[in-house]
Amino acid sequence: MLGRRLQEKRTGTKIFSPFFRFRVQFSQGAMSGEIPMARAECKFLAVAGSDEAVLLEDLQKTLEAKQSVKNFTKIPDLAFDAVVLGQRKSRYPSGGFSSNPPGDWILTKILLPKGGD
C-alpha cells in the first residue's frame, strides 16, 4: 500500500508505520448521466514531517521503473483531476463494491497530471 508499508529497520524489527502522509482536498460536481458520474478537482496536500522518499521507492517498484529518483524538490501540493464513479458503496472482503448495503466508500479514478490525457 502506498504511503504505508512494512519496513525492516536496521534493528531487524518489522513495524507498520505511515512514512508518507498527505491530505486530500476534494471538490466534486453533481452526479449525472445514464451511468452516473461526476467530475472532481482535487489536490494532494503534503503533511509536515512526511517522508516522500518512501512513496517514490514504492512507486518505482510498483511501476517497475528502471531508474530511481535521486534528486527531487518537495512541493506543498499536487493538483489532479478525478472522476467519481460511485458513492455510498460497501466493499466486499474479496475486493468488489456494491450499493447494497450502502457504505462509506467513494469510487474514483484519479487522472495525473492535472489537465493531462
C-alpha positions as CSV (number, residue, x, y, z in Angstrom):
1,M,0.0,0.0,0.0
2,L,1.5,3.4,-1.0
3,G,2.1,5.6,2.0
4,R,2.1,2.7,4.4
5,R,4.2,-0.4,4.3
6,L,6.1,-2.9,6.3
7,Q,9.7,-1.8,6.5
8,E,12.6,-3.6,8.1
9,K,14.5,-1.3,10.4
10,R,18.3,-1.6,10.9
11,T,17.4,-3.5,14.1
12,G,15.6,-6.1,12.0
13,T,12.2,-5.3,13.7
14,K,9.3,-5.0,11.3
15,I,6.8,-2.3,12.0
16,F,3.8,-0.8,10.3
17,S,4.3,2.9,10.0
18,P,2.8,5.7,7.9
19,F,6.0,7.2,6.4
20,F,4.3,9.2,3.7
21,R,1.3,11.2,4.9
22,F,-0.9,13.5,2.9
23,R,-4.3,15.1,3.0
24,V,-6.7,15.3,0.1
25,Q,-8.6,18.4,-1.0
26,F,-11.7,17.2,-2.9
27,S,-14.3,19.3,-4.8
28,Q,-16.9,17.2,-6.6
29,G,-19.6,18.3,-9.1
30,A,-23.1,16.7,-9.2
31,M,-23.5,13.1,-10.3
32,S,-25.2,12.9,-13.7
33,G,-25.6,10.8,-16.9
34,E,-27.1,7.5,-17.8
35,I,-24.3,5.9,-15.8
36,P,-24.0,8.4,-13.0
37,M,-20.5,10.0,-12.8
38,A,-19.1,13.3,-11.6
39,R,-16.0,15.4,-12.2
40,A,-13.9,16.4,-9.3
41,E,-11.0,18.8,-8.8
42,C,-8.5,17.6,-6.2
43,K,-5.1,18.2,-4.6
44,F,-2.8,16.0,-2.5
45,L,-1.5,18.2,0.3
46,A,1.8,17.4,1.9
47,V,1.8,16.9,5.7
48,A,4.7,18.2,7.7
49,G,7.2,15.6,8.7
50,S,6.2,13.2,5.9
51,D,8.9,11.2,4.2
52,E,8.2,11.3,0.4
53,A,11.2,9.2,-0.4
54,V,9.3,6.1,0.7
55,L,6.4,6.9,-1.7
56,L,9.0,7.3,-4.5
57,E,10.5,4.0,-3.7
58,D,7.1,2.3,-3.6
59,L,6.2,3.9,-7.0
60,Q,9.5,2.8,-8.5
61,K,8.8,-0.9,-7.5
62,T,5.1,-0.8,-8.5
63,L,5.7,0.9,-11.9
64,E,8.9,-1.2,-12.5
65,A,10.9,1.9,-13.2
66,K,14.5,1.2,-14.4
67,Q,15.9,4.3,-12.6
68,S,15.2,5.8,-9.2
69,V,14.7,9.4,-8.5
70,K,17.9,10.8,-6.9
71,N,17.1,14.5,-6.6
72,F,13.6,15.9,-6.1
73,T,12.1,19.0,-4.7
74,K,9.3,18.7,-2.2
75,I,6.1,20.6,-3.2
76,P,3.3,21.6,-0.9
77,D,0.6,20.2,-3.1
78,L,-0.1,18.2,-6.3
79,A,-3.3,19.1,-8.2
80,F,-5.1,16.4,-10.1
81,D,-8.5,15.7,-11.8
82,A,-10.7,12.8,-10.8
83,V,-13.9,11.1,-11.9
84,V,-16.3,9.9,-9.3
85,L,-17.7,6.5,-10.4
86,G,-19.9,5.7,-7.4
87,Q,-20.8,6.9,-3.9
88,R,-22.0,5.2,-0.7
89,K,-20.6,1.9,-1.7
90,S,-19.7,-1.0,0.6
91,R,-16.7,-3.2,0.0
92,Y,-16.7,-7.0,-0.1
93,P,-13.8,-8.8,1.6
94,S,-13.0,-10.2,-1.9
95,G,-12.4,-6.6,-3.1
96,G,-15.6,-5.9,-5.1
97,F,-18.0,-3.0,-4.4
98,S,-21.8,-2.8,-4.0
99,S,-24.6,-0.3,-3.4
100,N,-26.4,-2.8,-1.2
101,P,-25.9,-2.4,1.7
102,P,-24.8,1.3,1.4
103,G,-21.4,2.0,2.7
104,D,-18.9,4.9,3.1
105,W,-16.7,4.2,0.0
106,I,-16.4,6.7,-2.9
107,L,-15.1,5.1,-6.0
108,T,-12.8,7.4,-8.0
109,K,-10.4,7.3,-10.9
110,I,-7.5,9.7,-10.5
111,L,-6.1,11.5,-13.5
112,L,-2.5,12.7,-13.3
113,P,-1.2,15.2,-14.2
114,K,-4.0,17.7,-13.9
115,G,-5.3,18.5,-17.3
116,G,-3.5,15.6,-18.8
117,D,-4.9,12.9,-21.1
